[in-house]
Amino acid sequence: MKAIALVKTGPAATAFEVREIPKPQPQKDEVLIKVAAFGLNFADVMARKGMYKEAPPLPAILGYDVAGSVEAIGENVSTIKIGDRVMAMTRFGGYAEYAVTNANAVAVVPGNIDNPSATALTTQYCTAYYASAEMVNLHEGDKVLIHSGAGGVGTALIQYAKYKQCEIFSTAGSDTKLNYLSSLGVNHPINYVTHNFETEIKNLTASKGVDVIFDAVGGKSVKKGFRSLATGGRMVCYGAAEMNNKNIFGKLKFALDFGFYHPIMLIGPAKTIIGINMLRIADNKPAVIQRCLEAVIQLTLKGVFIPTIAKVFKPEDIAIAHDYLEKRKSIGKVVMEWS
Ligand SMILES: NC(=O)c1ccc[n+]([C@@H]2O[C@H](COP(=O)([O-])OP(=O)(O)OC[C@H]3O[C@@H](n4cnc5c(N)ncnc54)[C@H](OP(=O)(O)O)[C@@H]3O)[C@@H](O)[C@H]2O)c1
């Protein structure tokens, strides 16, 4: 089968090679999927730049989410049948014509959800659902700040916060993205390039702050976010997009930029910081992934979740697709489709 291997870290143009490799075989709890579409995730960009410590050694087949049809199942699998059209979370291995994954990370896709949307639901929407429904439990009237709102996870968070009738503040880096945020129903779109979001939140909330923040930017954004939380506020940290330096001093500076938080600093003002890593959850709590996949599908059927697909690329254009995501051109999910 064909697979796209990450052979070298660095610029996208020289990082990938299409290779012929053996088709994987499912183990007893696994499912083999003939991949129709696979998604790109920002973590892939970090892995390609050599800044994602959980990435497999090179040459590596990246990829967290696929949509396609089931070709074979392991002897213990009873929830999925050969021939089912499915969406699945893969722990790498998604950039290929076939992928295997644990049956707990697989869900049957209803007929009216297309393959590109299914890839978005698998990673971006599951992450957003886990963060906003399971970790935070948004309530009506909550003031919610969503960073990178025009991205894949950001769009999903906005759609869920809208469903919960929250007042939504969201940041993005261009006017086109701000218009997109308005089209999703964001009450207060904030251009963080031209405006300091901390000052904006202060002005817009009469210095009271927001109840919930979702942050995958990391560094100073977290420190400013902590100061922007209202009493009882919760901040979900789930990424570090701002990390752009591979050397130890650069990493150290970035880590220091987050700030330090002793429990006393949380108890006193009644603030909470929550960390999310869906890979760890998939490894150690697979039932949670299954629950999130099912919930996300139900919310899609209800019309709460409507994935935005930024662009669909052919696999041979992987370098262009990576650049597109890395250079912040995408609005919504970037998808690759085998023809
Ligand atoms: N912890 C987990 O389990 C988990 C799971 C899924 C995703 N994530 C994280 O969630 C974030 C969103 O993922 P996604 O796949 O949906 O990507 P995405 O949001 O569609 O794309 C990344 C966006 O991040 C914003 N951004 C902020 N700082 C950036 C920087 N320094 N460089 C590049 N972009 C920057 C850009 O939007 P603006 O132009 O508006 O700044 C960019 O378009 C990523 O950080 C990812 O690693 C974490």
The ligand as a Tripos MOL2 file, in Angstrom:
@<TRIPOS>MOLECULE
LIG
   48    52     1     0     0
SMALL
NO_CHARGES

@<TRIPOS>ATOM
      1 N1         -4.3800   18.2480   23.5490 N.am      1 LIG1
      2 C1         -5.0060   17.5500   22.6310 C.2       1 LIG1
      3 O1         -5.3790   16.4040   22.8340 O.2       1 LIG1
      4 C2         -5.2790   18.1930   21.3080 C.ar      1 LIG1
      5 C3         -6.1010   17.5710   20.3690 C.ar      1 LIG1
      6 C4         -6.3490   18.2330   19.1550 C.ar      1 LIG1
      7 C5         -5.7650   19.4800   18.9160 C.ar      1 LIG1
      8 N2         -4.9450   20.0090   19.8510 N.ar      1 LIG1
      9 C6         -4.3330   21.3400   19.6400 C.3       1 LIG1
     10 O2         -5.3600   22.2300   19.3350 O.3       1 LIG1
     11 C7         -4.8900   23.2600   18.4840 C.3       1 LIG1
     12 C8         -5.8100   23.3570   17.2910 C.3       1 LIG1
     13 O3         -5.6350   22.2020   16.4910 O.3       1 LIG1
     14 P1         -6.2300   22.1250   15.0230 P.3       1 LIG1
     15 O4         -5.7100   20.8790   14.4140 O.co2     1 LIG1
     16 O5         -7.6960   22.3560   15.0990 O.co2     1 LIG1
     17 O6         -5.5140   23.3530   14.2920 O.3       1 LIG1
     18 P2         -6.1450   24.7310   13.7880 P.3       1 LIG1
     19 O7         -6.6790   25.4480   14.9780 O.co2     1 LIG1
     20 O8         -7.0680   24.4580   12.6610 O.co2     1 LIG1
     21 O9         -4.8910   25.4860   13.1760 O.3       1 LIG1
     22 C9         -3.9920   26.1260   13.9550 C.3       1 LIG1
     23 C10        -4.4210   27.6080   14.2100 C.3       1 LIG1
     24 O10        -3.7920   27.9910   15.4020 O.3       1 LIG1
     25 C11        -3.6140   29.3860   15.4120 C.3       1 LIG1
     26 N3         -2.2820   29.6920   15.9250 N.ar      1 LIG1
     27 C12        -2.0460   30.3080   17.0930 C.ar      1 LIG1
     28 N4         -0.7430   30.4300   17.2920 N.ar      1 LIG1
     29 C13        -0.1250   29.8650   16.2270 C.ar      1 LIG1
     30 C14         1.2350   29.7110   15.8640 C.ar      1 LIG1
     31 N5          2.2320   30.1570   16.6310 N.pl3     1 LIG1
     32 N6          1.5140   29.1060   14.6820 N.ar      1 LIG1
     33 C15         0.5190   28.6570   13.8910 C.ar      1 LIG1
     34 N7         -0.7880   28.7760   14.1940 N.ar      1 LIG1
     35 C16        -1.1120   29.3940   15.3580 C.ar      1 LIG1
     36 C17        -3.8140   29.8610   13.9620 C.3       1 LIG1
     37 O11        -5.0120   30.6100   13.9160 O.3       1 LIG1
     38 P3         -4.9320   32.2190   14.0050 P.3       1 LIG1
     39 O12        -4.4820   32.6980   12.6530 O.co2     1 LIG1
     40 O13        -6.3010   32.6470   14.3360 O.co2     1 LIG1
     41 O14        -3.9330   32.5170   15.0670 O.co2     1 LIG1
     42 C18        -3.9380   28.5810   13.1610 C.3       1 LIG1
     43 O15        -4.7960   28.6960   12.0550 O.3       1 LIG1
     44 C19        -3.4440   22.9020   18.1470 C.3       1 LIG1
     45 O16        -2.5710   23.6120   18.9830 O.3       1 LIG1
     46 C20        -3.3730   21.4190   18.4660 C.3       1 LIG1
     47 O17        -2.0810   20.9860   18.7540 O.3       1 LIG1
     48 C21        -4.6980   19.4140   21.0250 C.ar      1 LIG1
@<TRIPOS>BOND
     1     1     2 1
     2     2     3 2
     3     2     4 1
     4     4     5 ar
     5     4    48 ar
     6     5     6 ar
     7     6     7 ar
     8     7     8 ar
     9     8     9 1
    10     8    48 ar
    11     9    10 1
    12     9    46 1
    13    10    11 1
    14    11    12 1
    15    11    44 1
    16    12    13 1
    17    13    14 1
    18    14    15 2
    19    14    16 1
    20    14    17 1
    21    17    18 1
    22    18    19 2
    23    18    20 1
    24    18    21 1
    25    21    22 1
    26    22    23 1
    27    23    24 1
    28    23    42 1
    29    24    25 1
    30    25    26 1
    31    25    36 1
    32    26    27 ar
    33    26    35 ar
    34    27    28 ar
    35    28    29 ar
    36    29    30 ar
    37    29    35 ar
    38    30    31 1
    39    30    32 ar
    40    32    33 ar
    41    33    34 ar
    42    34    35 ar
    43    36    37 1
    44    36    42 1
    45    37    38 1
    46    38    39 2
    47    38    40 1
    48    38    41 1
    49    42    43 1
    50    44    45 1
    51    44    46 1
    52    46    47 1
@<TRIPOS>SUBSTRUCTURE
     1 LIG1         1 GROUP 0 **** ****
